[in-house]
Amino acid sequence: MHHFGSMDGLRAACDEYVVGVIRRQKGDALGAGPGLDIVSALRAAPIGSLTAYLAAVLGDDSPAVARLVDDLVADAVEYADAGVASGMLRPTDDPYGRAVLLVLWNLGGLVLHHHLHRLLGVDLLDPHVATSPAMARHVGPVYEIFGHGIFSDAMADTISKAVDDLAAAGEDNDE
């Protein structure tokens, strides 16, 4: 009560701290450009109790968690733009949509951390997970999906056309 005024004040301070740590970590990684040493970046990540905190609070459907997620998404838009500028990321037609999905997919992994541990042997709540050889079981598939994709070129073209058609149909209905 003395330092934060209330539990909500403490929560807001914790959320600000978490967002700040993630912002710095992502900014440093994207600032390295395409030559980023991903293993060193993982080892330098101050994961500690941050993942446990996020896993504990993310299931709460409250304005505080909405603000936390909104802050993470806003930051993700900014550092994805920096990643595009540095040549690390491909441009997208929908930077906000991409940021939302990437943040939610990553946060979902924290919420479902028990299953990730059970299925791949990676405990995201372990403060030393970034230096654990088990982390390769998680990071390898993530970078395969993000780096190389999972759809063939033909399927990607088919999906792209379907999405364009869906968007055009929505525009027709708006008129």
N, C-alpha and C positions, 0 to 999 in steps of 0.2 A: 504494500500500500504506500509506503514511504517513497519508493523510487518511481513507481509506475501508476499510482493512483487507483488501480483496480486490476482485476484479472484481465479485462479487455485491454488495458494499457500494456500489461506485460505481454500479452499475446501479440499486440501490434508491434512491440519492440522486437520480439522474437521473429516475427514475420519479416520485418524490415532487415534484420540481420541476415536471415536466410537468403532473401532476395539479393542483398548486397554481395554476399559471398558467391552466389551463383553468377551474378553479373560480372564480378571481377574474374572468376575462373573462365567463363565463356569468352569474355573480352580478351583475356591473355591468350587463350587458345586460338581465337580467330585472328588476333594480331600477329601470330606466328606465320600465317599464310599457309600455302600448300605444303611447305616443308615441316609442318608441325610434327614433332615427335610425340605421337599419341601415348606411348607407354610412359614417357616422362610426364606428360600432362596428367595422366591418370594418377601417377604416383604423387604428384604435387597437389592433387585435389584435396582440399580440406574437408573430406566427407564427414568423418567423425560422427557426431550425434545429429547432424543435419538431416540425414536420411531417416533416422528413427523419428525425429520430430515431424518431418513431412508425412511419413507413413501413418503416424498417429492422428494428425489433424485433417488430412485430405478427405476423409470420409464424411466430415461434418459439412452439412449443407447450410452454411451460415454466411452472412455478409462478410465476415472476417476472412473466411476461406475464399470466397469469391474475389475479394480484393487481392489476396495473395496470388491466386491463379491469374487474375488480370495483370498484376505487376509482372509475373513471370512471362506471360504472353507478350506484353509490351516490350519487355527487354529482349525477348526472342526475336521479335520483328527487327529490332535495332541491330542485334548482333548477326542475324541472318543477312541483313543488308550489308554489313561490314564483310561478311564471308563472301558474298557475291562480288563486292568491290575488290577483295583480295585474291579472287580466283579460286577460293576453296569450295564455293557452292555455286550451283547452277541458278540462274535467275528463274523466277516463277511469275506467272500471271497473277497470282493471289498470295502476296507475301503474308498477309494477316491470316488467311486460312491455313497456310502451311505452318505458320508459327503456332496457331491454336492446336492443330493436330499433333505436331511434334511434342509440344509441352504436355498435352493430355496423355499421349502414348507413354511418354517418359514417367509422368506422375503415376499413371496406371500401374506401371511396373513396381513402383514403391508400394502402392496400396496392396498389390497382389504379391508382395515380396515373399510370403511364405511359399507360394506355389513356384516362384522362380527358384527358390532354394531347394525345394523338393524335386523339381524337374531337371534343373541344370547344376545344382550344387553351389549356386552363387548366393551368398547372404548379403544383400544390399545394405543391411543394417549393421554389419560388421564394420567397425571403424577402420579396419585394415584391409577391407575388400579391394581397394584400388591396387594394392601390392600383392594380392593373392593370385596364384596361378589359375585358380578357378574363374577369375574375372574374364579370362579368355573365352570361356564357354558362353559368356554373355556378350562381350564386346565383338567377338568374331562375327557372329550372325548379324548383329546390329549394323556393323560396317559393311558386311556383304550386301544386306538389303539396301542401305542408304547409298553405298558406293556403286553397286552394280545393278540394283533393282531386282525384282523377281519376275517381271513380265518379259516375255519375248518382245522384240520390236513390233512384230505383227499384232500381238495382243495389246500392246501399249497404244498402237495406232487405232485399233478398234475401240478401246476404252476412251481415248481422247475424242474421237468422233462422237461417241455416245454422250459424253459429258457436254460437248458443244451443242449437240441436238437437244439435250435436256435443258440447257441454259436458254437456248433459243425458244423452246416451247414455253418456258416460264416468261420470257419477254413478250411472247405473243399473247399470253393470258393476262399480262399486266395492262395491255392496251385496251 
